[in-house]
Amino acid sequence: MSAAEFQKLARFFPDETVTHSYVQDIELPGNSGIFALITLDNGLDHSKPTTLGPNTLVELGTVLEGLKGRAARGEIVGVGVTGKPYFLVAGADLSAVKRLEERDHGLWMAQLGHDVYATLADLGVPSFAFINGLALGGGLEIALQSTYRTVSTGAGALGLPEAFLGLVPGWGGVYILPRLIGPENAVKVMIENPLSNNRTLTGPQAFQLGIADAIFEPADFVEQSIAWAAKVIAGETVPERGNSVDPADPAVAERWAGAVAAGRASVEAKTSNASPAPAKVLDILEANRTMSKAESAALECETLADLMQTDEFRSTVYAFLDLVQKRSKRPAGAPDRKLARPVTKIGVVGAGLMASQLALLFARQLKVPVVLTDIDQERVDKGVAYVHSEVDKLLGKKRISSDAANRTKALVSGSVSKEAFADADFVIEAVFEELNVKKQVFAEVEAIVSPECILATNTSSLSVTAMAEGLQHPERLVGFHFFNPVAVMPLLEIVRAPKTDDAVLATAFELAKGLKKTAVLVKDAAAFVVNRILLRLMGEVIAAFDEGTRAEVADSALRPMGLPMSPFTLSAMVGLPVAQHVQESLHAAFGERFAVSQNLRKLIDNGVKSLWAPGPDGTPVIPTETLALMSFGTEPSTAEEVLRRTQDALAEEIGFMLAEGVVAGPEDIDLCVILGAGWPMFLGGITPYLDRVGASERVNGKRFLAPGIASKPAAS
């Protein structure tokens, strides 16, 4: 089937941003022939990655067919493919793929990619991919379908992330990659990395694995790559591929089976098999060891066509594209950024772990002086020392230069006197989570700082409005809630109290942007968004446990949700006293929806930090002495009952939150739980999941999101 015959598909996307295929003829050294170099470019700056939609693929296929004809006539000796600065290709256009409402249309899209890539793989002359930058999904598969590959040392974000996105690598990657770099490495690239927060490879890592045959510096990357290609064409250079394997070899067959088994274990551990895509990747990998390339291609196409129609895929695109890529950059309700004030010095009240993490983040990202204060010199010194030690770790890992390390250390100082805040523009507290303590801190700070200085609280659950009571300028106080660990978690809940003014809010959003955090505007309500949802979830599971449900049943009941950790594990990580303190705050605010567990209170009073302890065989068990501290009801639940109970509780709580105006819409709740709680991307956040399982309609009588937003459109 020729690329032109796929025009029936391309016509569905008249508004596609087309990545064009520009061809340049290059005379190779020594009059050894003409080399045709294709540059993929959408004509936009580096903020708009090149992608592969139907029209793009049709154009690329047409260009490749023309080059195949030229090769047959002896006019060219080789073909290269590279991209605009910073990109080879970012992969398939997900917005286009999401709009493929019919299974046949998805099948055509998959077949179109295979048709085009098959032409690249069979030009009649060697083909070369020059990976100059980001190459993801279909972008990396262009390189894999080429005869040879080079990569830039400056290239970042190389990978096959389809398992993360609810799909499978559909244009040959599942077939080629294990043969090129070995099945174990292929599972790492296609399963382990995507399911580890969508981790990707750098250029040097890709070269080390054997994905690329040669590696060159960015400054003259394309020139060096063409010179290398000329030597390959002339037979002067033969790439070594030490990781490549023959799947027909019995020893390789055994390795292949082991890699697939390890991949399945990884999927179970990471997702509890709550998403169909990762298992499908492994199914194809397992099957294609004995398949031809064409047979594998057919299986990939059929699998892709099926997955494109799943709500899991549409929810993932909603979460990844609509929320993380788009909504996060335009926070709902944020004031005009022109109102923001400059921040040239920051004060942090407290010098404990959270305060020290904040100081490090401010100094590294904003590059302004930061001063820590605490009640005695020993604590202050410990806080500053923590910052210095973390900077030294970054230097040791070569994450920062020696000059950057020295500058960052010099920006962070400490004092036992809040007078050090006199010239600060922004002061944030990170002290004990007790309202009166925080109010006293702000009263002391306000007596020292200028009237324009912004005051911020890192509270996770207390009322910002109550903290502002008694301040001379309550309009200057804003909630600025980070998540732990501060350097890693991308979410920042910015809390507007009734009197917080727009200039203060605008400054907070600009600071969040400077800190490379995603900020969501939140109304001042107990525990805001993430902690309110997590505590309602944990509360339901713990209540079921207190009622007599076995711990193993209660703690594993939510596995079908694919959460990053079980409720009891989360409680232990947060700390039972902290979790109980927040639960008590929510109980005071909302009543019995957030019941306080007397069993947890007994554990805390007796110094127990976690329900679980390693058993004789390493399996987690509840020690006999811990069980002896607690008392239980006589109404146990099944795992299915605990799951449904929790689903309904979450649907109820989110319904209340939206009615209260805690955030602008369900999209912000989804963004918060994805970035602040590690909620699985393949669930689409929390509201698409609750819509999918029926909890939204069971409890609220309606879905949170209209059909078509994170699910298949309603039938017309």
N, C-alpha and C positions, 0 to 999 in steps of 0.2 A: 504494500500500500504506500503510495507516495505522500509526501507531506501535504501537497496541494489538496489531496482528497479529505484532509482533516479540516478544510475550511468550514464545513458544516458545524464543527465545534467552535472554531475561532470566532464565528459570527455572533455567538452568544455573548461575547465580551468586547463590545465596541469601545468601552472606556478603559481598557487595559493599558497600563503604562508599559509600553513595549520596550524590551531590551533588544536593541538592534545589533546585528552582526556585521561589523565593518571589516572588510578584507583589504589587506595591504600586501603587495608582492615585494619580497625582499630577495636580493641577489646574494646567495651564499658565497663565502670566501672561496677564491680559487676557481671562479666560474663553474662551480659544481652544481648549479641549478637554481631554480626559483623556489622559494619557500613562501607559502601563503599563510599570513598571520591574521587570524580572526580576533578582533577585539570586541567583547561584549559590553555594551554601554547603553544606558537608558537616557543619557543626556542630562541627568540631574546631578546635584552635588552629592558628597559622601553621606549626607543624612538620609538619602533615599537609595537603599540598596538595589542592585539589579536582581530581578526575579524572573522566573520562567512561567509565563502564562501561555495559553494556547496560541495567541498570535505570535508571541516570541518564538515558540517552538516551531511554528510553521515557517517563519522567516529563516531561523537557523537551519531547519531541514532543507529548505530551498537552496540556501547558500552552500550547504554541504553537498547536495546533489550536483550543483554546478562544479564544485571543486573535484568531485569524483570523476566527472566527465573530463575535466582538465587533466587530471592524473592519468586517465586512460589514454589521453592524447599525448602524454609525455611532456606536458607544459609545466608541471610542478613536480618537485621531488619530495615534498613534505608539507604538512599542514600543522599549524600551531593554534592554540586557543588560549587567550588570556582575557583579563578584564580591565575595567576602568580602575583608577587608583583605589586601593584598599579592598577591592572585591574581585574575586573571580565571578561567583554568582551566589546569592543568598538562598537559593533553592526555589522550589515551586512557589508561585504566588498563592498564598493561603487564602486570601480574600476571594480569588477566583475559584479555587478548589471548593471552598465552602458553599459557593453559589451553584454548584453542580447538583441539582435537585433530583435528577434521575440517575439510577444506577448505570444505565447505558452511557450517559454522559461522562461519568467517572471512569468507566471502562475505556471510552474513547481517549480521555486525557492520559490514562496510563499507557495505552497503546501508542498514542502519538509520541510520548517521550521515548518509548522503546524504539519506535520507527526511526526517529531522528538520531538517537544514540547508536543504533545499529549502523547507520550510514557513516557516522564518525569512526566506528570501529572497523569499518571495511571500505576505506577510501581507495585502496590500491596502492597507497604510499603510506609511510609511517606518519602517525598523528602524535602530537605532543601537547600536553596541557602545561601551561606555565602558571602555577598557582601563586599569584602575586598578592593575594589577600584572603579575605573571608571566603570560605567554600563550604557550604552546608547542604545537606540533602542532595537534591538534584544537581547542585553546583559541584559537589565533590564527585558525584557520579559521572559528570562530564569528564573529569580528570581520570576517573577509573576506567572509563571506556576508551580513553586514548591509549596509544601504544606505549608511550613513555610520559613521565611526569617530572617536572622540576618544582621546587617550592622556595619561596623567599624566607629568609630568617626572620623577617618582620611580619610574616603572615600569622594571623591569629584566627581563632574560631573556625577550625576545620572539624568536620564530623558528619555523622549520619544521625540526626536527632529524631527521626520519625517515630520511634517508640515513645518518646516524650510527647509527641504531638498527636498521638492516636492513629498513626499510620505505620506502614512498613516502607523501607527503602525500595521504591518501586521501579527504578530504572537501571537495574543491574547490580546495585551495590551488594545485595545479599549473596549474589553468585560470585562476583569478582573478588570481593575483599578477603574472604577466608582463604581463597587460593593464592592471593598475593601476599598476605601477611600472616597466614596461619589462622586456624579456627579460634584459638584462645584469644588472640589479639582482636579478631573480628568481633567476638562477643563483647570484648571490652569497649570497642568503638560503637557498636550498635545497641548494646543493652546497658552495660554498667555505667558508661558515661552519661547517656541520656537520662537514666533514672537516678543519677547523682546530681540533681539540680541542673541538668542539661550541660554537663561539663563538656568541653571541647578540647581539641588538640592545638598546639602551636605548630608553626612550620618545622622547627627542629624536632619536635616529638613525632610529627608525621613522617619525617625523613628517617628517624631512628626506627620506627615501626616497619618501614619499607613501603609506605604509601607513595613516597616520592623517590625517584632514582638519583636525584642530584639536588643540592641546595646552594643558593647564592645570596649575596647581600642585596638589600633593597635598592641601593643607589643606582645600580645598573643591572637590575635583575633580568629584564627582558633581553637586553643585549647579551648578557652572559648565557642566558638560556638558549638563545638562537645559536650562539657560537658552539655551545655544547651539542645542540641538536644537529648541527652540521657535521660534527665529529661522529655522532651516532650514525647518521645517514651514510657517511663515508666509510663506516666500518672501523674507524680509529678508536672508538669507545664502545665498550659493551657493558651495560649496567649489570651490577651484581645484585641479585635478589635473594638474600640469605634466608628470609623468612617465608619464601614462597613454598607451597606444598603441592603434591599430587594427590588428590582425594582418592584415587584408586589404590594407593599404597595402603596395605593393611594396617601399618602402624599409624598412618594418618587417619584412617577410618576410626581407629580407637580414640585418638586425640579428638576427633570431630565429635564423637558421641559424648566424650567427657566434657567438652566445651559447651555443648548444648545442655547437658545436665546441670553444669555450673550456672549457665545462664538462667535456667528455669528456677534454680534455687535463689538466685539473685532477684528475679522477678517476684517470687513469693515473698521474700524478705522485704522488698521495697514497696510492693503494691498490694500484697495479699491477693494477687490475681484479679483485682477489681477493675482493671482496664484490659480489654481484649488485645490491644495492639502488640505489646511486648511478646506475648505468647505466640502470636502469628508470625513475628519476625523469626522466632526460633523454630516454628513449624517449617517455614520455608527453608531456613538454613539446614535443618535436619534432612529435609526431603531432597534438596538440590545437590547433595554430595554425589548422588548417582544420576543426576539429570544432565541433559544438554543445556547449553545456555538458552536456547529457544524455549525448551520446556520450562525452565525456571522463570523465564520472562512471562510466559503465559500464566503461571501460578501467581506471580507477583501482581499481574494485572487484575486477575479475578479477586485476589485478596484485597487489593487497593479499592476496587469498585465496591466491595462489601463494606469495608471500613469507612469509606467516605460517606456512607449513608447512616452511620451510627450516631446516636446522640453524644456518645463519649467523644468522638472526633469533633463534632460541632461545638461541644462544650469546651474542649481544649483550645480550639481556634478562638472562641469567645474570650477565654481566659488569657491566652497568650497574645493575641492580636488586638482585640477590642479593649482589654483592660490593661495588661502590662505594657504593651507597646503604644497604646493610644491614650486611654483615659488617665493613666498615671502621669502623662505629660501635660494634661490640661485638667488639673484638680477642680472638681465641681465646687462652686461657691467661693473659690479663692479670689480675694480682691485684686484690683489692678496692681500689677507689680511696680508701677511707677510710684506708688505710695510708700514703697519700702525705704527704710532708713539704712544708712551705712553702718556696718558693725566693724569696729577696728580693735576692740578688746572684749574678751569674754571672761566672766567670772563663773566659777563652779563652787557652790556651797556643798561641802563634804569632800572627803578624800578617800572614801572607800572604793570598792571595786567598780561599782557603776559610775561613780563620779570620775574615777581615773580613766575609765574607758571613754567617757565623754570628752575629757580633756585631750586625750590622744586623738580622737576623731576630729575635734575642732582644730587642733594645731596642724594635723596632717592635711586636712581638706581645705580649711579656710585660710591657713597660713597667717593667723593673727595671734597676738599674745593671749595666753590663757593662764589664769591664776586660780589655784585651788586653795580653799580655806577649810580648817577644821578646828576642833576645840583644843588640840595640843600639838606641839611640834612633832612628836613622834608619828602621829597619824598623817600630818602634812608631808613629812619626809617619806613615809611609806608610799603615799599616793604618787608623789613625784618620781620616786624610785621605780614604781610600777611602770609609769609612762616611759622612762628611760630604758627599762629592760625590754619592753615591747618594741621600742624603736630598734634596739640592738638585735632583737630576733628578726625583724624585717630586713635589717642590714645583712645579717648572717645568711638569710635566704635569698639575698640579692634582689629583694623586692623594692629597695630604695638605694640610692647612691650614698656614699659617705657624706657628701656635702648636704644632701637632704636630711640625713639622720642628724647631723650636727645642728642644722637649722631648726628642726622639729624639737629637739631637746631644749634648745635655747629659748623657744617660745613658751615653754611650760614652767611655771614657777609656783611657789606655795607660800602661804602666810597664815599665821594664827589670828590675824586681825582682818575683819571685813572692810577696814579702811582701804585695803588693796583694791576694792571695787570702785573707788571714788571716780575713776575715769573710764569705767566700763560702759559699754553700750548695751550689753545683754548679759544678764546674770540668771543662771539656772540652778535650782536646788536639786540635790540628789541625796536627801537625808532620810531618816527613818519614816516609814509610811504611817504617820500619825498626824492628824489634822492640826492639833494644837502646836506640835513641834514645827510644822511647816509655816503656820501663821506667825509664830514667833520669829522664825528665820526671815520671812519677808518684811516684817516690821523693822527688824534690825538693818536689813539691807536698804530698805527705802529711806531710812534716816541718813544714809551715806551717799547713795548714788544720785545722779542728776535727775531732774523731772522727766527727761526724755529716755532714760535707760529702761529697757524692756526687762520685765521679770518673767521667768518661765518656771514651770514645775514639771518634773518628770514623773509625777504621780501616775500609778497604774489604775487607781480605782477611786480616789477621793475627789470630792467636789472642788472644782476650781473656783466656782462661785463663792463657796464658803471661805476659801483661802483669801479671796479678794476683800472680804468683809473687814473693815477697819483700816484698809490701805488708804492713803491720801489720794492715790491715783489708781483706782481699781481697773481703769481702762487699759493699764499697761501690762496686766497679767494675762498670760496665755499658757495653755497646756501644751507641752512639748514632749510627748511620751515615746521614748525609744523602747526597743525590744532587745532582749539579751540573747547572744552576745552583740554588743552595739556595732562592732566593726562588720559583722556578717549580715545581720537581719536588715532588710531594705526598707521596712515600713517605719513611718513616723506619723503617729496620730497627733494632729494639731487640733487642740480643743479650744473652742471659742466659748467663753463665758458671756453672760448677757451684756456686760459692760465693756468687753474687749473691743478696742477700736480697730478700724480697717488698716491703719498704718502699722500697728503692732502685728496684726494678722499677716499683712503683706510681707513684712520683714521676716516673720517666721517661715513663710513659704519660700522666700528667697534664700534663707539660711539652709532650709532643707535641700533645696536644689544644689547649693554649694557643697553640701555634705554628701551629695549623690544618693540621697534618700528619696523614696516615693512618699509624698505627703498626702494624707486624706483629711479633709476638714470634718471634724466631729463636734456635735453638740455636747455641752457639758451634762453628761448623764453617768451614773455610777458605772465604773469599769469600761466606759466608752464602747468600743466594738469588740475587739479581739478577746479580751479577758472576759467580757460578759458572755460571749458565745462559748468559750472554752470552759468557763465555770458552770454554765448551765449543762453542758455536755458531761463534764466530770461529775457534777452533782447527781445527775440521773443514774449514772453507772454506780456511784458510791451508794446511792439510796437503794438500788437493787441489791447490792452486796449486803447492806445493813438489814435488808428485809429477809435475808436468808439464802440469796443466790450464791453459789460457790464462787470463790474469787476467780478461779480459772475461767469460768463461764462469763462472769461479769466483765472481766478485763479483756477477754477476746471477742466479745459480742460485736464490737464495732469493726472487726477486721474487714468485712465487705466494703467498708467505706475507704479502705486503703490509706488510712491516716499514718503519718510518719512515726507515731509511737502510740502505745496503748494508754488508756486513761491513768492507770496506776503508775506506769512508768513516768508519764508527764507530771503527776503529782510529786513523785520522788525527785524529779529533776528541778521542778520549781521550788521544792521544799514544802513539806507538809504544813509548817507554821505559816508560810507565806500564802499558800493556797487557802488555808483555813481563814486567814485574816481577810483575804479578798472575798471569800464566800460569806463571811459575817457582814462585810460591808454591803454586799448585794442583798443579803437577807434583810438588813435594816432598810434598804431602799425599796425592795420589791416583794418582800414577804416570803411565803412558803414555796414560791417557784424556786427559790434558792435555799433549800433546807440545809441546816447546819448539822453535820454528822457528829453525834456524840462519840462514836467509835474513834473517829480521827482525833477528836479532842483528847481522848484517853491516851492515844498513841503519842501525841505531842507532849502531853504532861509527863509521860514516862520516857521521853527522849528518843522514841522510835522515829527514824528518818524515812523508812520505806517499808511498805508491806512485805515486799519480796526479799528473800535472801537465797543465795545459791544452795541447792539441795546437794545430797551426796553425789549425784551424777551430773551436777552442774545446772540442772533444770531449776528454774525459780520456784520456790515454795514459800509459804508463810510459816515462820517458825512457831513451834508450839507455844512458846512464851508470849509471842505476839498475839496469837489467837486467844490466849487466856485473859488478855486485857479487855477483850471486846465481848459484846453480847449481840445476838442476832434474832431476827424475827423468824416466823415459820411460814413465810409466803415466798418461796423461791420462784424465780422466773427462768424461762428458757433463754438461750442466746437470741433467738428470733424475737422474743418479747422485749428483751432489753434493747435490741437494735431499733425496733419500731417505736418503743417508748422514747428513745433518745431522738430519733428522727422527728417525731411529733413535737417534742419539747423544743427542739431547735427551730422548727417551723413557727411555733407559737412565739418564741422569744424574738425572732427576726421580724415577725409581724408586728409585735409591740414596738420594736426599735424603729421600724419604718413609720408607724403611726405617730411615734413621738418626735419624728424628724431628727433622729440621732445622726443620720447621714442623708445625702441628697437622694439616694436610690439604692436598690439592691446591688447594682454594679459596684458601689463603694464598699458594701459589706463583703462581696466576693473578693475585691482587691485587697481588703484588709486581711482576710483569713489566708489568702494565698501568700502574701508577702510578710505577714506578721506571725502566722502560725504554721507555715509550711503545708497548708492544705493542698492536696494533690492537684496539679494543673489539669490532669485528665478528668477530674470531677467538674472542672469549670468553676471552681469556687464552691460555695455551699448552696446558693439558691438554685442553680441548675440541678444539682443532685437531689435536693428536696422536691423540686418539681418532678424529676424523673421517677422517683420512688413513690410519688403520690402524697407525700406528707403535707405539702403546701395546700392541696385541695382538701385533704382530710381535716386539717385544722382550721384553715383560713377561708376555705371555699373557693379559692382561686390560686393560680400559679403566681410566682413572683415575677417571672419573665415571660413575655409573650412568645408563642411558638415562632421559631425562625431566628431568635436571638442566640440561643445556645442549644437549639434543637432543630429538628426538621420543621420547615414551615408548615403551617396548617394547610390541609387540602383545600383547594379552592372549589 
